[in-house]
Amino acid sequence: MKKFIKTLELRWTDLAFVVGIIPFAVLLIFGQLLMQHQNPAEVAIPLWAAILCFVAMLLCWGYYLYEEVWNKRDQFNKLNSIIICVLTTLVLINVITIFVQPSLHVENVIVRMDYEVKENTYAIGQIIPVVLSISTFHKVFFTFELIAAALCIYIGLFVLPRRFTSVSFIKYLGYLFFIFAGVLIIYGYIAEFNKYIGFFKYVLNISRPEGSVIYDFTVQSFILHRNAYGMMMMVAVTFALICHEFTKKWYFYLLAGFFYLNMIFSLCKTGLLISAISIFIYVIYRLIVTYKDHKKRNKTALISIFSVVIVALLLFGTAYVSKGKIFGKLYSLVDSIIGGGKTLDTRTYIWDNSYQLMQNGWWVIGRGFGTFNTMLMPMNITSHNDYVFPSHSSYIGLLAEGGILFLVAYLALLVYSGYVIFKLIKKQPGLTLTVSLGYLSFVVYSFIETIHYLAYVFLFPLMVIYYNQQKEKSVE
């Protein structure tokens, strides 16, 4: 650990950046909570606290930018200036759209579940009007979040990469994620201990309260949605694999397994599937690469892994083909996770509502950061009487909130990152594989979850690798 800290050559500016992440994280977390409530009084954070977090973040990151950008401005090229202009333009356009956002009256919302609200009874198939509006509190708060996200993107893509080599920086970023994930896990163990007990009782069929489903016992930690908690665990798994590729230390495998185990309690199905595939591919890759040095061990490991996979596929396949007549408990458990969650059905009506809202918006510049999901929340509840407020697709969310401009900018960043990875295949195959797995994880995950703002965080290592490659070329 001491050697690792020395290799980072940390400065006070780095500490300022890390400290600034705390109020930034508070803004993000409470921004997610704000989307769930039309009335700001129902949210635990008052406006003065949001302003305090925003000012604290600006002070920390302002000092960091002054020391690392303004005092070293002669080291930056034209691309840096172009990105500053693009980010500033996008932020200004988005802030304008946030504050000029009009209320909407959507007339053709279809009720999808029988329920009652304030003496009014709604039946399945009934068409009712829904009034959608954004409070001034929400608009101010979302403006804070937008500026904070833009600063984070700029620092991550064009400032931090110049401070470290690719190896030390990715380790540095990975350790930050490990610490954050660890805090979430420990808090979950303490604050949501009953949910863990309920989860095990439900799975083992010891106790299942009438009318309950397994999702009632999923862990969220703090006020994150369970999918957001699962995504954080997915990020930690990815960085554990990347750090293993750098160091070849066995304990990073244990870390990956530990984070994956905790992800199970979130029942984030997409994250669990993607992480399982990533771990499987990486382990097989390591066994093949080191096969000549450990033939017997690796041959045994490869046979064992594929045997377990085949047996598992046979078990699940038999359970589902027989509709539970064989391995009934296994079928019941998996069906309660997949069927009980109604994942595809839920997203179908969310995307349908999203499309209706976009028809009432501006396709070029969008509805404004955060406002789309806030408007979508009451529409989803009205149409389905369920807790579902995000667009559940980063691409739909970006198109609706930022318009074509934001969506094109985001897709360009994804394409460029893919190009960076592709260029490094021959030079650094192992590193390229681990980063590719993480990159593809976010691309796929973004199709059915709204993570487009946090996704930028993971793209930082890709840019770091690119800059490090440029430095090597200049040295040569």
C-alpha positions in Angstrom: 0.0 0.0 0.0 2.9 2.4 0.9 4.5 1.8 -2.5 1.2 2.3 -4.2 0.7 5.7 -2.5 4.2 6.8 -3.4 3.7 5.9 -7.0 0.7 8.1 -7.2 2.6 11.2 -6.0 -0.5 12.8 -4.6 -0.7 16.5 -4.2 -3.0 18.9 -2.2 -4.9 19.5 -5.5 -5.7 15.8 -5.7 -7.1 15.9 -2.2 -9.2 18.9 -3.2 -10.7 17.0 -6.1 -11.5 14.0 -3.9 -13.1 16.2 -1.2 -15.1 17.9 -3.9 -16.6 14.6 -5.0 -18.5 14.4 -1.6 -20.8 17.4 -2.2 -21.0 16.3 -5.9 -22.2 12.9 -4.9 -24.8 14.4 -2.5 -26.2 16.5 -5.3 -26.4 13.4 -7.6 -28.1 11.3 -4.9 -30.6 13.9 -3.9 -31.2 14.7 -7.5 -32.3 11.1 -8.0 -34.6 11.4 -4.9 -36.0 14.7 -6.2 -37.2 13.0 -9.4 -39.5 10.9 -7.2 -41.4 13.8 -5.7 -43.4 16.6 -7.2 -43.4 18.4 -3.8 -39.9 19.5 -2.7 -41.1 19.5 0.9 -41.2 15.7 0.8 -37.4 15.7 0.2 -35.0 15.6 3.1 -32.7 18.3 1.7 -33.7 22.0 1.7 -32.6 24.4 -1.0 -30.0 26.1 1.3 -28.3 22.7 1.8 -28.2 22.1 -1.9 -26.7 25.6 -2.4 -24.1 24.8 0.3 -23.1 21.5 -1.4 -22.8 23.3 -4.7 -20.6 26.1 -3.3 -18.4 23.5 -1.4 -18.0 21.6 -4.7 -17.1 24.8 -6.6 -14.5 25.8 -4.0 -12.8 22.5 -4.1 -12.9 22.0 -7.8 -12.2 25.7 -8.5 -9.0 25.4 -6.6 -8.1 22.2 -8.4 -8.8 23.8 -11.9 -6.9 26.9 -11.0 -3.8 24.9 -10.1 -4.0 22.2 -12.7 -5.5 24.1 -15.6 -5.1 27.9 -15.4 -1.6 27.8 -14.1 -0.7 25.2 -16.7 -2.8 26.5 -19.6 0.2 26.6 -22.0 0.3 22.8 -21.8 -3.2 22.3 -23.2 -3.9 22.0 -26.9 -6.8 23.3 -29.1 -8.9 20.2 -28.4 -9.1 21.3 -24.7 -10.4 24.7 -25.7 -12.9 23.1 -28.1 -14.2 20.8 -25.4 -14.6 23.7 -23.0 -16.6 25.6 -25.6 -18.8 22.6 -26.4 -19.5 21.8 -22.7 -20.3 25.4 -21.9 -22.6 25.7 -24.9 -24.5 22.5 -24.0 -24.8 23.6 -20.4 -26.2 27.0 -21.3 -28.7 25.5 -23.8 -29.8 23.0 -21.2 -30.2 25.6 -18.4 -32.4 27.7 -20.7 -34.6 24.7 -21.5 -34.9 23.9 -17.8 -36.2 27.3 -16.9 -38.5 27.8 -19.9 -40.0 24.4 -19.4 -43.8 24.7 -19.6 -46.4 22.6 -17.8 -47.9 19.8 -19.9 -51.4 18.3 -20.2 -51.2 14.8 -21.5 -54.7 13.7 -22.4 -54.3 10.1 -23.5 -52.6 8.3 -20.6 -53.9 4.7 -20.4 -54.5 3.2 -17.0 -52.9 -0.2 -16.7 -53.9 -1.2 -13.2 -57.1 -0.8 -11.1 -56.5 1.7 -8.3 -58.0 4.6 -6.3 -56.7 8.0 -5.7 -58.6 10.7 -3.7 -62.0 9.1 -4.1 -61.5 8.6 -7.8 -61.5 5.0 -9.1 -59.5 4.2 -12.2 -60.0 1.0 -14.2 -57.7 -0.8 -16.6 -57.9 0.6 -20.1 -59.4 3.9 -19.0 -57.9 7.0 -20.6 -57.3 10.0 -18.3 -55.6 13.4 -18.5 -52.4 14.0 -16.5 -51.0 17.5 -15.7 -47.2 17.5 -15.5 -45.2 20.4 -14.1 -41.8 21.2 -12.7 -41.3 23.3 -9.6 -38.8 26.2 -9.3 -37.0 24.2 -6.6 -36.5 21.3 -9.0 -35.3 23.6 -11.8 -32.7 25.3 -9.6 -31.5 21.9 -8.2 -31.2 20.3 -11.6 -29.2 23.3 -12.8 -26.7 22.7 -10.0 -26.5 19.1 -11.0 -25.9 19.9 -14.6 -23.0 22.3 -13.9 -21.5 19.8 -11.5 -21.8 17.0 -14.1 -20.1 19.2 -16.7 -17.2 20.0 -14.4 -16.8 16.4 -13.5 -16.7 15.4 -17.2 -14.1 18.0 -18.0 -11.8 17.3 -15.1 -12.1 13.5 -15.7 -11.4 13.7 -19.5 -8.9 16.5 -19.8 -7.2 17.2 -16.4 -6.8 14.1 -14.4 -5.2 12.1 -17.2 -2.3 14.5 -17.3 -1.6 14.0 -13.6 -0.9 10.3 -13.7 0.3 7.5 -15.9 -2.5 5.1 -17.1 -1.6 2.5 -14.6 -1.4 4.6 -11.5 -4.5 6.7 -12.4 -6.7 3.7 -13.1 -5.6 2.2 -9.8 -6.3 5.5 -8.1 -9.8 5.7 -9.7 -10.4 2.0 -8.9 -9.6 2.5 -5.2 -12.0 5.4 -5.0 -14.7 3.1 -6.4 -13.7 0.4 -4.0 -14.0 2.8 -1.0 -17.4 4.1 -2.2 -18.7 0.6 -2.8 -17.4 -0.5 0.6 -19.3 2.4 2.3 -22.5 1.4 0.5 -22.1 -2.2 1.5 -21.3 -1.5 5.2 -24.2 1.0 5.4 -26.5 -1.7 3.9 -25.4 -4.3 6.4 -26.2 -1.9 9.3 -29.3 -0.1 8.2 -30.9 -2.8 6.1 -30.0 -5.9 8.1 -33.6 -7.0 8.2 -33.8 -7.1 4.5 -30.8 -9.5 4.3 -32.6 -11.8 6.8 -35.9 -11.5 4.8 -34.0 -12.2 1.6 -32.6 -15.4 2.9 -35.9 -16.5 4.4 -37.7 -15.9 1.2 -35.1 -17.7 -0.9 -34.9 -20.7 1.5 -38.7 -20.7 1.7 -38.5 -20.3 5.5 -40.9 -17.4 5.7 -42.8 -15.7 2.9 -45.3 -13.0 4.1 -48.6 -13.1 2.3 -48.6 -10.9 -0.8 -44.8 -10.3 -0.6 -42.3 -10.8 -3.5 -38.6 -11.2 -3.3 -38.1 -7.6 -4.5 -39.5 -6.4 -1.1 -36.2 -7.6 0.5 -33.7 -6.2 -2.0 -31.0 -4.0 -0.6 -30.6 -0.4 -1.8 -28.2 1.3 0.6 -28.7 5.0 1.4 -31.5 6.3 -0.9 -30.2 4.7 -4.1 -32.6 2.6 -6.1 -31.6 -1.1 -6.1 -30.5 -0.9 -9.7 -28.3 2.1 -9.0 -26.8 0.1 -6.0 -26.3 -2.9 -8.3 -24.6 -0.7 -10.9 -22.1 0.6 -8.4 -21.3 -3.0 -7.5 -20.9 -3.7 -11.3 -18.4 -0.8 -11.6 -16.4 -2.1 -8.6 -16.3 -5.6 -10.2 -15.0 -4.1 -13.4 -12.3 -2.1 -11.7 -11.3 -5.2 -9.6 -10.6 -7.1 -12.9 -8.7 -4.1 -14.4 -6.6 -3.9 -11.2 -5.9 -7.6 -11.4 -4.7 -7.3 -15.0 -2.2 -4.6 -13.8 -1.0 -6.3 -10.7 -1.8 -10.0 -11.1 -2.6 -10.1 -7.3 -5.0 -12.9 -6.3 -6.9 -10.7 -3.9 -8.5 -8.7 -6.7 -10.3 -11.9 -7.7 -11.7 -12.0 -4.1 -12.7 -8.4 -4.4 -14.6 -9.0 -7.6 -16.3 -12.0 -6.0 -17.2 -10.0 -2.9 -18.8 -7.1 -4.9 -20.6 -9.6 -7.1 -22.0 -11.4 -4.0 -23.4 -8.1 -2.7 -24.8 -7.3 -6.1 -27.0 -10.4 -5.7 -28.9 -8.7 -2.9 -29.9 -5.9 -5.2 -31.4 -8.3 -7.7 -30.1 -6.0 -10.5 -30.6 -8.7 -13.2 -28.8 -6.8 -15.9 -25.8 -6.0 -13.7 -25.6 -9.6 -12.4 -25.7 -11.1 -15.9 -23.1 -8.6 -17.4 -20.7 -9.0 -14.4 -21.0 -12.8 -14.6 -20.1 -12.8 -18.3 -17.2 -10.3 -17.7 -15.7 -12.4 -14.9 -16.1 -15.6 -16.9 -14.4 -14.1 -20.0 -11.6 -12.6 -18.0 -10.9 -15.8 -16.0 -10.8 -17.9 -19.1 -8.5 -15.4 -20.8 -6.1 -15.5 -17.8 -6.1 -19.3 -17.8 -5.3 -19.4 -21.5 -2.6 -16.8 -21.3 -0.8 -18.6 -18.4 -1.5 -22.1 -19.7 2.2 -22.8 -20.7 3.4 -22.0 -17.2 0.7 -23.9 -15.3 -0.6 -26.6 -17.6 -2.1 -29.0 -15.1 -3.6 -26.3 -12.9 -5.1 -24.4 -15.7 -6.4 -27.5 -17.5 -8.1 -28.6 -14.3 -9.6 -25.1 -13.8 -10.8 -24.9 -17.4 -12.5 -28.3 -17.2 -14.1 -27.5 -13.8 -15.4 -24.1 -14.9 -17.0 -25.4 -18.1 -18.4 -28.4 -16.3 -20.1 -26.1 -13.7 -21.5 -23.9 -16.5 -22.9 -26.9 -18.4 -24.5 -28.4 -15.3 -26.0 -25.0 -14.4 -27.4 -24.6 -17.9 -28.9 -28.2 -17.8 -30.5 -27.5 -14.4 -32.1 -24.2 -15.4 -33.0 -25.5 -18.8 -34.7 -28.6 -17.4 -36.5 -26.6 -14.8 -38.0 -24.2 -17.4 -38.7 -26.8 -20.1 -40.7 -28.9 -17.5 -42.3 -25.7 -16.1 -41.2 -26.6 -12.6 -42.3 -30.3 -12.6 -38.6 -31.1 -12.2 -36.5 -28.9 -9.9 -39.6 -27.1 -8.9 -38.0 -24.9 -6.2 -35.3 -23.7 -8.6 -38.0 -22.8 -11.1 -40.1 -21.0 -8.5 -37.1 -19.0 -7.3 -35.9 -17.9 -10.7 -39.4 -17.2 -11.9 -40.0 -15.0 -8.9 -36.9 -13.0 -9.9 -37.5 -12.9 -13.6 -41.2 -13.3 -14.0 -42.2 -11.5 -10.7 -40.2 -8.5 -11.7 -42.0 -8.1 -15.1 -38.9 -6.4 -16.3 -39.8 -6.2 -20.0 -43.4 -5.4 -19.4 -42.5 -2.6 -17.1 -40.0 -1.0 -19.5 -42.5 -1.4 -22.4 -45.0 1.0 -20.7 -42.3 3.3 -19.5 -40.9 3.7 -23.0 -44.5 4.2 -24.3 -45.0 7.0 -21.8 -41.6 8.4 -22.7 -42.5 8.5 -26.3 -45.8 10.4 -25.5 -43.8 13.0 -23.4 -41.2 13.5 -26.2 -44.0 14.2 -28.6 -44.8 17.3 -26.4 -41.1 18.4 -26.2 -38.3 19.9 -28.3 -36.4 17.2 -30.2 -33.4 19.4 -30.8 -32.6 20.8 -27.4 -34.7 18.5 -25.2 -36.7 19.2 -22.1 -33.8 20.0 -19.8 -31.6 18.0 -17.4 -33.7 16.1 -14.9 -37.0 17.5 -15.9 -38.0 14.7 -18.2 -37.7 12.0 -15.6 -39.5 14.2 -13.1 -42.5 14.6 -15.5 -42.4 10.9 -16.3 -42.8 9.8 -12.7 -46.4 10.9 -12.2 -47.3 9.6 -15.6 -46.0 6.1 -14.9 -47.7 6.0 -11.5 -51.0 7.0 -13.0 -50.7 4.5 -15.8 -49.4 1.6 -13.7 -49.7 2.5 -10.0 -46.1 1.5 -9.4 -42.8 3.1 -8.4 -41.1 3.7 -11.7 -39.9 7.1 -12.7 -36.8 7.1 -14.8 -36.9 6.5 -18.6 -35.0 3.3 -18.0 -32.8 3.9 -21.1 -29.9 6.3 -21.1 -30.4 6.9 -24.8 -34.1 7.8 -24.4 -33.3 9.9 -21.4 -30.5 11.8 -23.2 -32.7 12.4 -26.2 -35.6 13.7 -24.1 -33.6 15.8 -21.6 -30.7 17.0 -23.8 -32.2 16.6 -27.3 -30.4 15.5 -30.4 -27.4 17.7 -29.3 -26.7 15.8 -26.1 -27.4 12.4 -27.6 -25.0 13.0 -30.5 -22.3 14.3 -28.1 -22.7 11.2 -25.9 -22.7 8.7 -28.8 -19.6 10.5 -30.2 -17.9 10.0 -26.9 -18.8 6.3 -26.9 -17.6 5.8 -30.5 -14.3 7.6 -29.8 -13.8 5.5 -26.7 -14.3 2.4 -28.7 -11.8 3.6 -31.2 -9.2 4.2 -28.4 -9.7 0.6 -27.2 -9.4 -0.8 -30.7 -6.1 0.9 -31.2 -4.6 -0.7 -28.1 -5.5 -4.3 -28.9 -2.0 -5.3 -30.1 0.0 -3.2 -27.6 -1.9 -4.1 -24.4 -4.3 -7.1 -25.1 -5.0 -7.9 -21.4 -5.7 -4.3 -20.4 -7.7 -3.8 -23.6 -9.9 -6.8 -22.7 -10.7 -5.7 -19.2 -11.5 -2.1 -20.3 -13.5 -3.4 -23.2 -15.6 -5.6 -20.9 -16.3 -2.5 -18.7 -17.0 -0.3 -21.7 -19.4 -2.8 -23.3 -21.1 -3.3 -19.8 -22.1 0.4 -19.8 -23.1 0.5 -23.4 -25.4 -2.6 -22.9 -26.6 -1.5 -19.4 -27.5 1.9 -20.8 -30.1 0.4 -23.1 -32.4 -0.5 -20.2 -31.2 1.7 -17.3 -30.8 5.5 -17.0 -27.1 5.9 -16.1 -25.9 8.3 -18.8 -24.4 10.8 -16.4 -22.6 8.3 -14.2 -21.4 6.5 -17.3 -19.0 9.3 -18.1 -17.0 8.4 -14.9 -16.1 5.0 -16.3 -14.9 6.5 -19.6 -12.1 8.3 -17.8 -9.7 5.3 -17.9 -10.2 5.1 -21.6 -9.1 8.7 -22.1 -6.2 8.1 -19.7 -4.9 5.2 -21.8 -5.1 7.4 -24.9 -3.2 10.2 -23.3 -0.6 7.8 -21.9 -0.1 6.4 -25.4 0.4 9.9 -26.8 3.0 10.6 -24.1 4.9 7.4 -25.1 4.9 8.5 -28.7 6.3 11.9 -27.8 9.0 10.3 -25.7 9.9 7.9 -28.5 
